[in-house]
Amino acid sequence: MILNSLADRAIRREAPSRAEALAVLSDEHDLLDVVAAAGRVRRHYFGHRVKLNTIINMKSGLCPEDCSYCSQRLGSSSDILKYSWIGAEEVAEAADRAVEAGAKRVCLVASGRGPGDRDIARVVERVEAIKDRRPQVEICVCLGLLRDGQAARLREAGAYAYSHNLNTSEENYGRICTTHTFADRIETVRQAMAEGLSPCSGAIFGMGESDEDIVDLAVRLRELDPDSVPVNFLIPFEGTPMGGRWELTPTRCLRILALFRFFFPDVEVRLAGGREIHLRGLQSLALHLANAIFLGDYLTSEGQPGEDDRQMIADAGFTVEGLDEQTLPAARHDLVALRRRGAGTDLPSNA
């Protein structure tokens, strides 16, 4: 009865209470009952469509920030690809391949604290190169902390969204990063929204957060009212402070996804980094909660082949969302595969 009530209220866009949210994360309710209730909300707003997103890492590594989960962080000894800005033509070609493979949104990412004016000019050139060839594709940009006027330049060039995750609760934030604050991240999301960019902001789980932290973060994200919420599960790269953290289980991941569907019933909840290694054989069950996934590789790690993703979607009874369809309504270390293909290399991506 409680789960049915949660689903009914979520369909009315009402958030769970703190006690209800904590119960979803606990073993108070059977996992399949939780998935069924949250899945009803997902189907109400998104049917059986799965939106495909892809990442193009335009500049990799050598970031001055100390985010302890990131393989590109200051002091990281992870053996990742490191390169400066790849050209506009390479970015546009990578976007072409991803769209041909079914991607509806292309996420352009560059490492760093935040862009300078020259960086914005570079990104504008790359956005325009993609839009010239693929005018229908959504372009999301993720460049770190924004300064005044930068979001407007990106929107004017044709960017659709700006992505900047809150990652964890405000109380927990200082434990994972010291070079910027939770408030800095909130401000960047608000700047992007103010300039007309669709806000994309989510989280990373598996960093030692408590159930209370998860609920706190969901509440703060809901206050921001993003259009899309990426749910990442920590990829514990060797060479980072969190290289040894393997605390997630598939069932834990599913409960977190269900909770986020209750909090964000009509929002694009995107299954993002770490899904392959933490959900493992239960990835297809997660499609009953998330209505979007990343196709292909991530920033510095490899994802499963796009052909496998598309087969998984079909086998689970879902369909890939087309470019013309409206999206939004009116644990093992040896499983981390460092990315050696796609942007910044001579090899094609696996999309």
N, C-alpha and C positions, 0 to 999 in steps of 0.2 A: 504493500500500500504506500509506503513512504517513497519508494522509487517511482511508482506511478505518479504520485503527487509531484515529485521533482521534475519528471518529464512534462507533465501537464503545465506546470508553472514555467518551465524553460520555454515551451512553445509560446507561452504568453510573454516571453522575454523577461521573466522574473528570476532573479539570482537565488541560489541556495543560501540558506542560513549558514553561519560558521559551523554549527553543530552538524548540520546535514553534510556539508562539504567534508568535514573530518571523517564522518562515517563512511563516505564513498571511498576515501583513501584507506580506511581500515578494512579488517576482514569481517565487519559487522554484517555486510550484505554479500551474498554469493557473487563471485566475479561475473558469471554469465548473466545474472539478473541485472547487474550494473550496466554491462555492455548493452543488453537488450533495451533497457530504459533510455540510455543516452543515444543508442542507435535509432530509436523512434524519433528523437529530436532531430538527429542528422537527416533522416529520410524526409521529415516534414519540410525542411527548408532546402535540401539539396538533392532529394531523390536518390538515385543510384549513380550520380555523376562523380567522377574524380578529376579534379583539375591538376594538370601537370605543370610544374615549375622547373626551371633549370638555373644553375649558377654558372656565371662566367667570372672567374677570378682574374681581374685585370692587372693586379699588382700583388705579388705574393711575398709574404715574410717581412722580416726586419721592421716590425712595428715597435714604436717606442712605449706603448702601454704595457702594463704588467698583468693583464687579465690571466689568472692562473690556470684557466681551462684551455687556453689558446696555444696552438703550436706555432703561431706567428709572433708570440709575445716577446717582449724585451727579455733577453737571457735564455730563450728557448734553445735547447740543443737537439730538438727534433729534426730528423733528416728529411725535411720537406723541400719542395721546390721553392726557390727564391728567385724572383725576377722583378724588374721594373715594369713600367707600363707597356702592355702589348698594344699593337697598333689597331687603329679603327677598323681596318679591313679584316684583321684576324678576329676581332670581336664580332663583326657583322657575319662572317662566315660561320663562326661557332653558333651564333643565334640562328642562322639559317638551318643548320643541321638539327638543332634542338626543336625548332618549329616543325620541321619535316617529320621529326620523331614523335610529335604530339604535344609539345610544350606550348602552353598558352601565355605564360609569363616568363620573361627572361630577367634574372636578377644580376645586375652588374655590381661587383664588389671590389673594393680596393682596401688593402691594409693601411693602418695609420690612425692617429688620434682623430684627425679630421682633415678635410681638404683645404688647400690653399686656393687662391684664385686661378693659378695655372692648372691645378688639378681639376677644378670645375670646368675650365675650358676644354681639357682633355676629355672629360666625361661627356660634355655637351657634344663634342665631335663624334663620340662613339654612339651616343643615343641617336643622333641624327643619322648616322650610317645605318643603324638597324631600322629605324623608321622609314628610311628611303626604300628599303628592300622589303620590309615586313610591317606595313602601316597598321595592321590590326593587332599586332602583338602588344601585350602589356609589358612595359619596362619598369622594373623596380630598381632603385639605386640604393646602395648601402656603403657609405663612405666614412662613417663615424660621426663625431660631433660636428654640427653645422654652425656656421656663423650667419649673421644677418644678411639677407639677400641671396644666399646661395640656393636655398630651396626654390625660390622663384625662378632662378636661371635654369635649374633642372626641369621645372615644370614647363617653362616656355620652350625648351628644346624638345619636349615630347615625352619626358618621363611621366609615368602614371602614379608611381608609389615611391615611398621612402621607407626603408627598413632599418629599425634600430631597436634591438631587443633590450628589455629591462633585465633579463637573465635570471635574477633571483630576487628575494625580498629585500626591502630597504635595510632591514636589520642585519641581514646576512651579507650585504653587498661589500662592506669594507673587508670582509674576510677573503674575498676572491679578487679584489682589485683595489689598488691604492692610488693610481695615477689619475683617476677621475671618479666622480660620484654617481650615485643613483639619481640624484637631482639633475645632474648634467644630462643624463639619458632622457629623463622626463622632458626636459626643456627642448632637446632636439626633436623628439616626437611632436611636441606641440608646435615648434617652428614649422616643421614640414606640413602639418595639418593646416596651419594658418595661411600657408601659401598655396593651398589647394592640392597638395599631394596626398594620395590615399595612405593613411597610416598603417604600417606593418610593424608589429611589435610583439615579441613573445618571450620565450624562456629557454633555459638549459637546465635539465634535471640530472641528478646523480652526483652533485657536488657537495654532498653532506647536508643538504637542506632537510629540515624537519617538516612534518605535515603542516604545522602552523605556518612555516615559511611559504609552503606551496599555496596555502589558502590566502595568506597575505598578498602574495604576488598576483594571484588571480583577481583579487579585489582591486588592487591598484591598476592592473591592466584594464579591467572593466571600466574603471573611472576614466581612463584615457579614450575609451571607445574606439579601438582600432578596427579596421576593415578586415585585417588578416592577422592571425596569431600563429606563428611558427612554434612548434613544440619540438625542441631538440633534446636528445639524450646524450650525455657526456661521452665523447670519444676520448678516452684517456691516453693521449699521446705520451710515449716515452720522451723524456727530455723536458716535461712540464711538471709543475708542482702537483698536478693531479694525475700523473702518469700511472699511479697504482690503484686508482679508484675503480672498482668493479662492483658497486653495491646495488645496481639495478637488476631487477628480474623482469621477464616479460609481463607477469601479472601486475607488477608495480607500474610499469609503463602504461598498461591498459587502464588502470584505475586513474592515473593522472590524465590521460586523454579523455576519459569519460567525464571527469570533473570539469575539464576545460570546455567540453561540449555543453555541459549544464550552464556554465558561466557565459559561454559565447554561442548561444543557440543558432543565431543567424549570421555568424561570422565565418570567414574561411579559416578553419582550423587545419593547419598544415603539418603533416607528419614529416619531420625534417631530419637533421643530422643524427646519426647513431641508431636509426631504426633497424637497420639490418643486423647489427651486432647485439642489440639488446632485446628486440622483439623476436628475432629469429623466426621460428616456425609460426609465430602468431601475427606476423605482419598483415596477413589478409584479414584477420579479425579486427585489426586496428582501422581498416577501411570502413568499418561500420560506425566509427567514431569521427575520424578525420575525413574531410572531403577534398583534401589536396595532399600531394606529396611532391618531393623533389625528384626529378628524373635525372639519372646519371650521377656524376661525381659531385663532391662537395668542394669546399675551399682547398683543403690540403689532403683529404683522404678520398679514397675511391668508394663509390657506391656500387650497388649491384647493376649489372647490365640493363639498359633500358628495355631490351626484349623481355627480360625476366619480369620487370615491373609491369609491362603491358600484359603479359600472360597472367600474372598474379591478379591484376585488376579484372581481366575477363573471367578467370576461373572463379573469382569470388562473386560473380554476378553483377559487376559494375561496368560502366562504360566511361571512356575518356571524354571529358568535356571539350567541346569544339570551340574554335576561335569565335564563332558567332553566338555562342550561348552565353547568357548572362549568369555570372557566378552568384553574386549576392542578391538576395531577395530585395522589390520596390520599396655472455659477459666474459669475453676472453681476449687477452691482449693480442694474441696472434691473429685475431679477426680484424684488427685495424690495418687496412691496406693503404699505405701512403700513395697519394695521387702522383702518377708518372705520365699521365696522358692529358690531352685536352689543352686548354689555354696555357701558353708559355712553353709548350713542347712541340715536337714535330709529329706527334701522334694524335689521331682524332680522339674525341671524347667517346664515352661509351653510350651516349644517348641514342 
